[in-house]
Amino acid sequence: MRQPAEWMVPADDRILELIRENGNLTPGAIEAFGGPVADHASRRAKELSRHGLLDQIHRGLYAITDEGLAYLDEELDASELEPRD
């Protein structure tokens, strides 16, 4: 079972799954693939990036990190992640 952190919301798993399945995505693409609306996806992607589960590789374009993959594969407890500046 995945171990989310307190700061995570249910949409975070969906965002991570969509990026793993489809490659690097923008918030608009996340919405188009059935994820949360772009505004919400944008806010959540920034938060996921802040905690190391996503990388912002270009303005508004996100890629999943090794930590993000480990979380999805139930190999990482997200509550252990520290925000990065």
Secondary structure as the mmCIF struct_conf table of DSSP 4:
data_model
#
loop_
_struct_conf.conf_type_id
_struct_conf.id
_struct_conf.beg_label_comp_id
_struct_conf.beg_label_asym_id
_struct_conf.beg_label_seq_id
_struct_conf.end_label_comp_id
_struct_conf.end_label_asym_id
_struct_conf.end_label_seq_id
STRN STRN1 GLN A 3 GLN A 3
TURN_TY1_P TURN_TY1_P1 GLU A 6 TRP A 7
HELX_RH_AL_P HELX_RH_AL_P1 PRO A 10 ASN A 22
BEND BEND1 ASN A 24 ASN A 24
STRN STRN2 LEU A 25 LEU A 25
HELX_RH_AL_P HELX_RH_AL_P2 PRO A 27 ALA A 32
TURN_TY1_P TURN_TY1_P2 PHE A 33 GLY A 34
BEND BEND2 GLY A 35 PRO A 36
HELX_RH_AL_P HELX_RH_AL_P3 ALA A 38 ARG A 50
TURN_TY1_P TURN_TY1_P3 HIS A 51 GLY A 52
BEND BEND3 LEU A 53 LEU A 53
STRN STRN3 LEU A 54 HIS A 58
TURN_TY1_P TURN_TY1_P4 ARG A 59 GLY A 60
STRN STRN4 LEU A 61 ILE A 64
HELX_RH_AL_P HELX_RH_AL_P4 ASP A 66 LEU A 72
TURN_TY1_P TURN_TY1_P5 ASP A 73 GLU A 74
STRN STRN5 ASP A 77 ASP A 77
HELX_RH_3T_P HELX_RH_3T_P1 ALA A 78 GLU A 80
HELX_LH_PP_P HELX_LH_PP_P1 LEU A 81 PRO A 83
#
